[in-house]
Amino acid sequence: MYNILALNKIAACGLEKLGSNYNISDNCENPDGIILRSFKMHDMELPDNLKAVARAGAGVNNIPIDKCTEKGIVVFNTPGANANAVKELVIAALFLTSRDIVGGVNWAKTLIGEGDNVPALVEKGKSQFGGVEVSGKTLVVIGLGAIGTMVANTAYRLGMDVVGYDPFLSIEAALHLDRHVSIAEDIEKACAKADYITIHMPLNGETKGQFNSKLFDNMKDGVRFLNFSRGELVDIESLKEALDNGKISVYITDFPNEEVIKMNHTICIPHLGASSEESEDNCAVMASRELRDYLENGNITNSVNFPNCSLARAGLPRITVTHKNVPAMISAFTTILGEAGINIENIINKSNKELAYTIIDVATAPNDAIIDKIKSLGGVLGARVL
């Protein structure tokens, strides 16, 4: 029986994928796994028995990745599970920034009590809420992951000229990208062409505050700026200045804070990007499947700290090891098993620069003393037998 701590309410259709061998609770003291959405784990003591954390969503800023890695805890996310929901909201945002729909709707509410005069007042006052069409305009998409690619393709079908920029464009993303989407090699040159800019990139030490006055100064006057990634990607003071001087005509974000809400020419959406019934269900299902496959089979899919690594089960005892990517590690494992008279049937090792993961299927199950020897090796972060 595996114990799972649910730190947020997770869709039942997802938790069902864990099966009957799982005890799921919101107050489990020493869980094998954690499943969550937005709960902030940074001040949380990581349980000794914890083996994996599964985030039902793409962003993992609420999870202490480094602390988990030090303990050999594998962290999963669900890339692409909520992509369509976010894409649809981004497309809606294109129209919200083009036509003053929000202003018009709010103004129409002020006509309550005017009775039969409302139609005439509407015709008289509607001109103040005019706008532009998106067709024929240039959209620059910064970040071409699952969401950015879908946004780019949909925007092209709306008649927009679409330019994509992603210094880490994957082969998979490139294959899904419409051939009419052009790829820029320089972010400043790409932004200089834009009538609209939408950002879909991760927040980290290098990208925090990347959208600042230096980048804004190279843009066209009146650009419409969409942020459905993270608020901290945008430097607040630079944004305020750009809105005040007309460099940015409208800023729409799914990550508002008090400073942004108070600014003129902003539209603040209360983090609704992935808040569709379908998206929450998709994320819960994917997170549960990832967690179960790791706990039961040792397979890693969609980890943000350890490399993806899978090996089909053949009814044999299995050893899994999280470790640093250092020389002679595999030979050390095989030496320990060889000295114990344990034959290796299958082995796979994957690495991602500093970290690595190894799965070893063996003819006979090792005892605790053998696993302790593996754990004692320098560079080993964790080991277990399945």
C-alpha positions as a Markdown table, in Angstrom:
| # | Residue | x | y | z |
|---|---|---|---|---|
| 1 | Met | 0.0 | 0.0 | 0.0 |
| 2 | Tyr | 1.4 | 3.4 | -1.0 |
| 3 | Asn | 0.5 | 6.5 | 1.0 |
| 4 | Ile | -0.1 | 9.7 | -1.0 |
| 5 | Leu | -0.4 | 13.2 | 0.4 |
| 6 | Ala | -2.8 | 15.4 | -1.6 |
| 7 | Leu | -1.9 | 19.0 | -0.8 |
| 8 | Asn | -4.7 | 20.4 | -3.0 |
| 9 | Lys | -8.0 | 19.2 | -4.2 |
| 10 | Ile | -7.2 | 16.9 | -7.2 |
| 11 | Ala | -9.9 | 15.8 | -9.7 |
| 12 | Ala | -11.3 | 12.5 | -8.8 |
| 13 | Cys | -10.9 | 11.2 | -12.3 |
| 14 | Gly | -7.2 | 11.6 | -11.8 |
| 15 | Leu | -6.8 | 10.0 | -8.4 |
| 16 | Glu | -8.8 | 7.0 | -9.6 |
| 17 | Lys | -5.8 | 6.2 | -11.9 |
| 18 | Leu | -3.7 | 5.4 | -8.8 |
| 19 | Gly | -5.8 | 2.4 | -8.1 |
| 20 | Ser | -6.9 | 0.5 | -5.0 |
| 21 | Asn | -3.3 | 0.0 | -3.7 |
| 22 | Tyr | -3.1 | 3.7 | -2.8 |
| 23 | Asn | -4.2 | 5.5 | 0.4 |
| 24 | Ile | -4.8 | 9.1 | -0.5 |
| 25 | Ser | -5.2 | 11.7 | 2.3 |
| 26 | Asp | -4.7 | 15.4 | 2.9 |
| 27 | Asn | -3.0 | 14.8 | 6.2 |
| 28 | Cys | -0.6 | 11.9 | 5.6 |
| 29 | Glu | 2.5 | 12.2 | 7.9 |
| 30 | Asn | 5.1 | 10.2 | 6.0 |
| 31 | Pro | 3.9 | 9.7 | 2.4 |
| 32 | Asp | 5.5 | 7.8 | -0.4 |
| 33 | Gly | 4.3 | 10.5 | -2.9 |
| 34 | Ile | 2.8 | 14.0 | -2.9 |
| 35 | Ile | 0.3 | 15.2 | -5.5 |
| 36 | Leu | -0.5 | 18.9 | -5.7 |
| 37 | Arg | -1.5 | 21.9 | -7.8 |
| 38 | Ser | -0.6 | 25.3 | -6.4 |
| 39 | Phe | 0.3 | 24.5 | -2.8 |
| 40 | Lys | 3.6 | 26.2 | -1.8 |
| 41 | Met | 6.0 | 23.6 | -0.5 |
| 42 | His | 9.0 | 25.8 | 0.1 |
| 43 | Asp | 8.6 | 26.0 | 3.9 |
| 44 | Met | 7.5 | 22.4 | 4.2 |
| 45 | Glu | 9.7 | 19.7 | 5.8 |
| 46 | Leu | 10.2 | 17.0 | 3.2 |
| 47 | Pro | 9.2 | 13.6 | 4.8 |
| 48 | Asp | 11.9 | 11.0 | 5.0 |
| 49 | Asn | 9.9 | 8.4 | 3.1 |
| 50 | Leu | 9.0 | 10.8 | 0.2 |
| 51 | Lys | 10.0 | 9.4 | -3.2 |
| 52 | Ala | 8.2 | 11.6 | -5.7 |
| 53 | Val | 6.2 | 14.8 | -6.1 |
| 54 | Ala | 3.7 | 15.2 | -8.9 |
| 55 | Arg | 2.4 | 18.6 | -9.9 |
| 56 | Ala | -0.9 | 18.6 | -11.7 |
| 57 | Gly | 0.2 | 21.5 | -14.0 |
| 58 | Ala | 3.2 | 22.7 | -15.9 |
| 59 | Gly | 4.8 | 25.3 | -13.5 |
| 60 | Val | 6.8 | 24.1 | -10.6 |
| 61 | Asn | 7.8 | 27.3 | -8.9 |
| 62 | Asn | 5.9 | 26.3 | -5.8 |
| 63 | Ile | 8.1 | 23.2 | -5.3 |
| 64 | Pro | 11.6 | 23.3 | -3.8 |
| 65 | Ile | 13.3 | 21.5 | -6.7 |
| 66 | Asp | 16.8 | 21.7 | -5.3 |
| 67 | Lys | 15.8 | 20.3 | -1.9 |
| 68 | Cys | 14.0 | 17.5 | -3.6 |
| 69 | Thr | 17.0 | 16.7 | -5.8 |
| 70 | Glu | 19.3 | 16.5 | -2.8 |
| 71 | Lys | 17.2 | 13.8 | -1.3 |
| 72 | Gly | 16.7 | 11.9 | -4.6 |
| 73 | Ile | 13.0 | 12.9 | -4.8 |
| 74 | Val | 11.8 | 12.9 | -8.4 |
| 75 | Val | 9.5 | 15.9 | -9.3 |
| 76 | Phe | 7.0 | 15.5 | -12.1 |
| 77 | Asn | 4.9 | 18.0 | -13.9 |
| 78 | Thr | 2.2 | 17.6 | -16.7 |
| 79 | Pro | 3.4 | 19.6 | -19.7 |
| 80 | Gly | 0.8 | 19.9 | -22.4 |
| 81 | Ala | -2.1 | 18.7 | -20.2 |
| 82 | Asn | -3.5 | 22.2 | -19.8 |
| 83 | Ala | -2.1 | 23.7 | -23.1 |
| 84 | Asn | -5.4 | 23.9 | -24.9 |
| 85 | Ala | -7.1 | 25.7 | -22.0 |
| 86 | Val | -4.4 | 28.3 | -21.8 |
| 87 | Lys | -4.3 | 28.6 | -25.6 |
| 88 | Glu | -8.0 | 29.4 | -25.7 |
| 89 | Leu | -7.6 | 32.1 | -23.1 |
| 90 | Val | -4.6 | 33.6 | -24.9 |
| 91 | Ile | -6.7 | 33.8 | -28.1 |
| 92 | Ala | -9.5 | 35.5 | -26.2 |
| 93 | Ala | -6.9 | 37.9 | -24.8 |
| 94 | Leu | -5.9 | 38.9 | -28.4 |
| 95 | Phe | -9.4 | 40.1 | -28.9 |
| 96 | Leu | -9.7 | 41.7 | -25.5 |
| 97 | Thr | -6.6 | 43.8 | -26.2 |
| 98 | Ser | -7.8 | 44.7 | -29.7 |
| 99 | Arg | -11.3 | 45.7 | -29.1 |
| 100 | Asp | -12.2 | 47.5 | -25.8 |
| 101 | Ile | -14.7 | 44.8 | -24.9 |
| 102 | Val | -14.0 | 45.1 | -21.1 |
| 103 | Gly | -14.4 | 48.9 | -21.1 |
| 104 | Gly | -17.6 | 48.6 | -23.3 |
| 105 | Val | -19.2 | 46.0 | -21.0 |
| 106 | Asn | -18.4 | 48.0 | -17.9 |
| 107 | Trp | -19.8 | 51.2 | -19.5 |
| 108 | Ala | -23.0 | 49.4 | -20.6 |
| 109 | Lys | -23.7 | 48.5 | -17.0 |
| 110 | Thr | -23.8 | 52.2 | -16.1 |
| 111 | Leu | -26.9 | 52.6 | -18.3 |
| 112 | Ile | -29.0 | 50.6 | -15.8 |
| 113 | Gly | -32.0 | 52.8 | -15.0 |
| 114 | Glu | -32.2 | 54.6 | -18.4 |
| 115 | Gly | -35.1 | 52.4 | -19.6 |
| 116 | Asp | -36.2 | 53.0 | -23.2 |
| 117 | Asn | -33.2 | 55.4 | -23.7 |
| 118 | Val | -30.7 | 52.6 | -23.5 |
| 119 | Pro | -30.6 | 51.7 | -27.3 |
| 120 | Ala | -30.0 | 55.4 | -28.2 |
| 121 | Leu | -27.4 | 55.9 | -25.6 |
| 122 | Val | -25.6 | 52.7 | -26.8 |
| 123 | Glu | -25.5 | 54.0 | -30.3 |
| 124 | Lys | -24.2 | 57.4 | -29.2 |
| 125 | Gly | -21.6 | 56.1 | -26.8 |
| 126 | Lys | -20.2 | 53.0 | -28.6 |
| 127 | Ser | -17.6 | 55.0 | -30.6 |
| 128 | Gln | -15.4 | 55.4 | -27.5 |
| 129 | Phe | -14.8 | 51.7 | -27.4 |
| 130 | Gly | -13.6 | 51.2 | -31.0 |
| 131 | Gly | -10.6 | 49.0 | -31.7 |
| 132 | Val | -8.6 | 47.1 | -34.4 |
| 133 | Glu | -8.8 | 43.7 | -36.0 |
| 134 | Val | -6.1 | 41.1 | -35.4 |
| 135 | Ser | -6.1 | 39.9 | -39.0 |
| 136 | Gly | -3.1 | 41.1 | -40.9 |
| 137 | Lys | -1.3 | 42.1 | -37.8 |
| 138 | Thr | 2.0 | 40.6 | -36.6 |
| 139 | Leu | 2.1 | 38.4 | -33.5 |
| 140 | Val | 5.4 | 37.5 | -31.9 |
| 141 | Val | 5.3 | 34.4 | -29.8 |
| 142 | Ile | 8.1 | 34.1 | -27.2 |
| 143 | Gly | 8.5 | 30.5 | -26.2 |
| 144 | Leu | 7.4 | 27.7 | -28.5 |
| 145 | Gly | 6.6 | 24.9 | -26.0 |
| 146 | Ala | 3.2 | 23.1 | -26.0 |
| 147 | Ile | 1.2 | 26.3 | -25.4 |
| 148 | Gly | 3.2 | 28.7 | -27.5 |
| 149 | Thr | 3.1 | 26.4 | -30.5 |
| 150 | Met | -0.7 | 26.1 | -30.2 |
| 151 | Val | -1.1 | 29.8 | -29.9 |
| 152 | Ala | 1.1 | 30.4 | -33.0 |
| 153 | Asn | -0.8 | 27.9 | -35.1 |
| 154 | Thr | -4.2 | 29.3 | -34.1 |
| 155 | Ala | -3.1 | 32.9 | -34.6 |
| 156 | Tyr | -1.9 | 32.1 | -38.1 |
| 157 | Arg | -5.4 | 30.6 | -38.9 |
| 158 | Leu | -6.9 | 33.9 | -37.7 |
| 159 | Gly | -5.0 | 35.7 | -40.5 |
| 160 | Met | -2.1 | 37.0 | -38.4 |
| 161 | Asp | 1.6 | 37.1 | -39.5 |
| 162 | Val | 3.2 | 35.0 | -36.8 |
| 163 | Val | 6.9 | 35.1 | -35.7 |
| 164 | Gly | 8.2 | 32.6 | -33.1 |
| 165 | Tyr | 11.2 | 32.9 | -30.9 |
| 166 | Asp | 12.6 | 30.1 | -28.7 |
| 167 | Pro | 16.4 | 29.6 | -28.2 |
| 168 | Phe | 15.6 | 26.0 | -27.0 |
| 169 | Leu | 13.1 | 25.0 | -29.6 |
| 170 | Ser | 12.6 | 21.2 | -29.4 |
| 171 | Ile | 12.3 | 18.9 | -32.4 |
| 172 | Glu | 8.9 | 17.8 | -31.2 |
| 173 | Ala | 7.7 | 21.4 | -31.0 |
| 174 | Ala | 9.1 | 22.3 | -34.4 |
| 175 | Leu | 7.3 | 19.3 | -35.9 |
| 176 | His | 4.0 | 20.6 | -34.6 |
| 177 | Leu | 4.6 | 24.2 | -35.7 |
| 178 | Asp | 2.7 | 25.4 | -38.8 |
| 179 | Arg | 5.2 | 25.9 | -41.6 |
| 180 | His | 3.9 | 29.4 | -42.1 |
| 181 | Val | 5.2 | 30.5 | -38.7 |
| 182 | Ser | 8.6 | 32.1 | -39.2 |
| 183 | Ile | 11.4 | 31.6 | -36.6 |
| 184 | Ala | 13.4 | 34.5 | -35.3 |
| 185 | Glu | 17.0 | 34.1 | -34.0 |
| 186 | Asp | 17.0 | 37.3 | -32.0 |
| 187 | Ile | 14.4 | 38.3 | -29.4 |
| 188 | Glu | 15.0 | 42.1 | -29.8 |
| 189 | Lys | 14.6 | 41.9 | -33.6 |
| 190 | Ala | 11.5 | 39.8 | -33.2 |
| 191 | Cys | 9.9 | 42.1 | -30.8 |
| 192 | Ala | 10.7 | 45.1 | -32.9 |
| 193 | Lys | 8.3 | 43.7 | -35.6 |
| 194 | Ala | 5.4 | 43.0 | -33.3 |
| 195 | Asp | 1.9 | 44.5 | -33.1 |
| 196 | Tyr | 1.2 | 41.9 | -30.4 |
| 197 | Ile | 3.6 | 40.0 | -28.2 |
| 198 | Thr | 2.7 | 36.9 | -26.2 |
| 199 | Ile | 5.1 | 35.2 | -23.8 |
| 200 | His | 5.2 | 31.5 | -23.0 |
| 201 | Met | 8.4 | 30.8 | -21.2 |
| 202 | Pro | 9.6 | 29.5 | -17.8 |
| 203 | Leu | 10.5 | 31.7 | -14.9 |
| 204 | Asn | 14.0 | 31.2 | -13.6 |
| 205 | Gly | 17.1 | 33.2 | -12.6 |
| 206 | Glu | 17.9 | 34.1 | -16.2 |
| 207 | Thr | 14.4 | 35.0 | -17.4 |
| 208 | Lys | 13.2 | 37.0 | -14.3 |
| 209 | Gly | 12.6 | 40.6 | -15.4 |
| 210 | Gln | 13.7 | 39.9 | -18.9 |
| 211 | Phe | 11.0 | 42.1 | -20.3 |
| 212 | Asn | 12.2 | 45.5 | -19.3 |
| 213 | Ser | 12.8 | 49.0 | -20.6 |
| 214 | Lys | 15.7 | 47.8 | -22.8 |
| 215 | Leu | 13.4 | 45.4 | -24.7 |
| 216 | Phe | 10.4 | 47.7 | -24.6 |
| 217 | Asp | 12.4 | 50.6 | -26.1 |
| 218 | Asn | 13.0 | 48.5 | -29.3 |
| 219 | Met | 9.3 | 47.8 | -29.7 |
| 220 | Lys | 6.7 | 49.7 | -31.9 |
| 221 | Asp | 4.7 | 52.3 | -30.2 |
| 222 | Gly | 1.3 | 50.9 | -29.1 |
| 223 | Val | 2.3 | 47.2 | -29.0 |
| 224 | Arg | -0.2 | 45.0 | -27.2 |
| 225 | Phe | 1.5 | 42.8 | -24.6 |
| 226 | Leu | 0.2 | 39.4 | -23.4 |
| 227 | Asn | 1.6 | 37.6 | -20.4 |
| 228 | Phe | 0.2 | 34.2 | -19.6 |
| 229 | Ser | 3.4 | 32.7 | -18.2 |
| 230 | Arg | 4.5 | 34.3 | -15.0 |
| 231 | Gly | 4.2 | 37.9 | -13.7 |
| 232 | Glu | 7.8 | 38.1 | -12.6 |
| 233 | Leu | 9.0 | 37.8 | -16.2 |
| 234 | Val | 8.1 | 41.4 | -16.6 |
| 235 | Asp | 9.9 | 44.3 | -14.8 |
| 236 | Ile | 7.2 | 46.2 | -13.1 |
| 237 | Glu | 8.7 | 49.7 | -13.2 |
| 238 | Ser | 9.6 | 49.3 | -16.9 |
| 239 | Leu | 6.1 | 48.1 | -17.6 |
| 240 | Lys | 4.5 | 51.1 | -15.8 |
| 241 | Glu | 6.7 | 53.5 | -17.8 |
| 242 | Ala | 5.9 | 51.8 | -21.1 |
| 243 | Leu | 2.2 | 52.0 | -20.4 |
| 244 | Asp | 2.4 | 55.6 | -19.4 |
| 245 | Asn | 4.3 | 56.7 | -22.5 |
| 246 | Gly | 2.2 | 54.6 | -24.9 |
| 247 | Lys | 5.0 | 52.2 | -25.9 |
| 248 | Ile | 2.6 | 49.5 | -24.7 |
| 249 | Ser | -1.0 | 50.3 | -25.4 |
| 250 | Val | -2.5 | 47.4 | -23.4 |
| 251 | Tyr | -1.0 | 44.8 | -21.0 |
| 252 | Ile | -3.1 | 41.7 | -20.3 |
| 253 | Thr | -1.9 | 39.2 | -17.7 |
| 254 | Asp | -3.2 | 36.1 | -16.0 |
| 255 | Phe | -0.8 | 36.8 | -13.0 |
| 256 | Pro | -1.8 | 40.2 | -11.6 |
| 257 | Asn | -0.5 | 41.8 | -8.4 |
| 258 | Glu | -1.7 | 44.9 | -6.7 |
| 259 | Glu | 0.8 | 47.1 | -8.6 |
| 260 | Val | -0.4 | 45.9 | -11.9 |
| 261 | Ile | -4.1 | 46.1 | -11.0 |
| 262 | Lys | -3.6 | 49.8 | -10.2 |
| 263 | Met | -1.9 | 50.6 | -13.6 |
| 264 | Asn | -3.7 | 52.2 | -16.5 |
| 265 | His | -4.3 | 50.2 | -19.7 |
| 266 | Thr | -4.1 | 46.8 | -18.0 |
| 267 | Ile | -6.5 | 43.9 | -18.1 |
| 268 | Cys | -6.0 | 41.6 | -15.1 |
| 269 | Ile | -7.4 | 38.0 | -15.3 |
| 270 | Pro | -7.3 | 36.0 | -12.0 |
| 271 | His | -5.1 | 33.1 | -13.1 |
| 272 | Leu | -7.8 | 31.4 | -15.2 |
| 273 | Gly | -5.4 | 29.9 | -17.8 |
| 274 | Ala | -5.7 | 26.3 | -16.7 |
| 275 | Ser | -9.0 | 26.7 | -14.9 |
| 276 | Ser | -11.2 | 24.7 | -17.2 |
| 277 | Glu | -12.9 | 21.4 | -16.2 |
| 278 | Glu | -11.1 | 19.6 | -19.0 |
| 279 | Ser | -7.7 | 21.0 | -18.1 |
| 280 | Glu | -7.9 | 20.2 | -14.4 |
| 281 | Asp | -9.0 | 16.6 | -15.3 |
| 282 | Asn | -6.2 | 16.2 | -17.9 |
| 283 | Cys | -3.5 | 17.4 | -15.4 |
| 284 | Ala | -4.8 | 15.2 | -12.6 |
| 285 | Val | -4.9 | 12.1 | -14.8 |
| 286 | Met | -1.4 | 12.7 | -16.2 |
| 287 | Ala | 0.1 | 13.5 | -12.7 |
| 288 | Ser | -1.4 | 10.4 | -11.2 |
| 289 | Arg | -0.2 | 8.1 | -14.0 |
| 290 | Glu | 3.4 | 9.5 | -13.7 |
| 291 | Leu | 3.4 | 9.1 | -10.0 |
| 292 | Arg | 2.0 | 5.5 | -10.1 |
| 293 | Asp | 4.5 | 4.4 | -12.9 |
| 294 | Tyr | 7.4 | 5.7 | -10.8 |
| 295 | Leu | 6.3 | 4.3 | -7.5 |
| 296 | Glu | 5.4 | 0.9 | -8.9 |
| 297 | Asn | 7.8 | 0.5 | -11.9 |
| 298 | Gly | 10.5 | 3.1 | -11.3 |
| 299 | Asn | 9.9 | 4.7 | -14.7 |
| 300 | Ile | 10.4 | 8.4 | -15.0 |
| 301 | Thr | 8.3 | 10.5 | -17.5 |
| 302 | Asn | 8.1 | 14.3 | -17.5 |
| 303 | Ser | 10.4 | 14.9 | -14.5 |
| 304 | Val | 11.8 | 18.4 | -14.1 |
| 305 | Asn | 14.9 | 17.4 | -12.2 |
| 306 | Phe | 15.8 | 13.8 | -13.2 |
| 307 | Pro | 16.1 | 12.5 | -16.8 |
| 308 | Asn | 13.2 | 10.6 | -18.4 |
| 309 | Cys | 14.1 | 6.9 | -18.1 |
| 310 | Ser | 11.8 | 3.8 | -18.7 |
| 311 | Leu | 12.3 | 0.1 | -18.9 |
| 312 | Ala | 9.5 | -2.4 | -19.5 |
| 313 | Arg | 8.9 | -4.8 | -16.6 |
| 314 | Ala | 9.7 | -8.5 | -17.1 |
| 315 | Gly | 8.6 | -9.8 | -13.7 |
| 316 | Leu | 12.0 | -9.4 | -12.2 |
| 317 | Pro | 13.1 | -7.6 | -9.0 |
| 318 | Arg | 14.1 | -4.0 | -9.9 |
| 319 | Ile | 16.6 | -1.6 | -8.4 |
| 320 | Thr | 16.4 | 2.1 | -9.1 |
| 321 | Val | 19.0 | 4.6 | -8.2 |
| 322 | Thr | 19.0 | 8.4 | -8.4 |
| 323 | His | 22.5 | 9.8 | -8.5 |
| 324 | Lys | 24.9 | 12.4 | -9.7 |
| 325 | Asn | 26.3 | 12.0 | -13.2 |
| 326 | Val | 29.8 | 11.2 | -12.3 |
| 327 | Pro | 32.3 | 8.7 | -13.8 |
| 328 | Ala | 32.4 | 5.0 | -12.8 |
| 329 | Met | 29.0 | 5.1 | -11.1 |
| 330 | Ile | 27.6 | 2.2 | -13.2 |
| 331 | Ser | 30.6 | 0.1 | -12.7 |
| 332 | Ala | 30.3 | 0.6 | -8.9 |
| 333 | Phe | 26.7 | -0.6 | -9.0 |
| 334 | Thr | 27.6 | -3.7 | -11.0 |
| 335 | Thr | 30.6 | -4.5 | -8.8 |
| 336 | Ile | 28.4 | -4.4 | -5.6 |
| 337 | Leu | 25.8 | -6.7 | -7.2 |
| 338 | Gly | 28.5 | -9.0 | -8.7 |
| 339 | Glu | 30.2 | -9.4 | -5.3 |
| 340 | Ala | 26.8 | -10.4 | -3.9 |
| 341 | Gly | 26.3 | -13.0 | -6.6 |
| 342 | Ile | 23.4 | -11.2 | -8.1 |
| 343 | Asn | 23.1 | -11.4 | -11.9 |
| 344 | Ile | 22.0 | -8.4 | -13.9 |
| 345 | Glu | 19.3 | -9.1 | -16.5 |
| 346 | Asn | 18.6 | -5.6 | -17.8 |
| 347 | Ile | 20.1 | -2.2 | -17.2 |
| 348 | Ile | 19.4 | 1.4 | -18.4 |
| 349 | Asn | 21.0 | 4.6 | -17.5 |
| 350 | Lys | 20.0 | 8.2 | -18.5 |
| 351 | Ser | 21.6 | 11.5 | -17.6 |
| 352 | Asn | 20.8 | 15.2 | -18.0 |
| 353 | Lys | 24.1 | 17.0 | -17.4 |
| 354 | Glu | 24.6 | 16.9 | -13.6 |
| 355 | Leu | 22.1 | 14.2 | -12.6 |
| 356 | Ala | 21.4 | 10.6 | -13.7 |
| 357 | Tyr | 19.1 | 7.8 | -13.1 |
| 358 | Thr | 19.6 | 4.0 | -13.4 |
| 359 | Ile | 17.2 | 1.1 | -13.5 |
| 360 | Ile | 18.6 | -2.4 | -13.0 |
| 361 | Asp | 16.6 | -5.6 | -13.3 |
| 362 | Val | 18.2 | -8.5 | -11.4 |
| 363 | Ala | 17.7 | -12.2 | -11.2 |
| 364 | Thr | 17.3 | -12.2 | -7.4 |
| 365 | Ala | 16.1 | -9.5 | -5.1 |
| 366 | Pro | 19.0 | -7.8 | -3.1 |
| 367 | Asn | 18.8 | -7.6 | 0.7 |
| 368 | Asp | 18.8 | -4.3 | 2.6 |
| 369 | Ala | 22.6 | -4.6 | 3.2 |
| 370 | Ile | 23.3 | -4.5 | -0.5 |
| 371 | Ile | 21.0 | -1.5 | -1.1 |
| 372 | Asp | 22.7 | 0.3 | 1.8 |
| 373 | Lys | 26.1 | -0.3 | 0.1 |
| 374 | Ile | 24.7 | 1.3 | -3.1 |
| 375 | Lys | 23.3 | 4.2 | -1.0 |
| 376 | Ser | 26.6 | 4.8 | 0.7 |
| 377 | Leu | 28.4 | 5.4 | -2.6 |
| 378 | Gly | 29.5 | 9.0 | -3.1 |
| 379 | Gly | 27.1 | 10.7 | -5.5 |
| 380 | Val | 24.2 | 8.4 | -4.8 |
| 381 | Leu | 21.1 | 10.3 | -3.8 |
| 382 | Gly | 18.7 | 7.5 | -3.3 |
| 383 | Ala | 18.1 | 3.8 | -4.1 |
| 384 | Arg | 15.2 | 1.4 | -3.7 |
| 385 | Val | 14.0 | -2.1 | -4.7 |
| 386 | Leu | 10.7 | -2.8 | -6.5 |
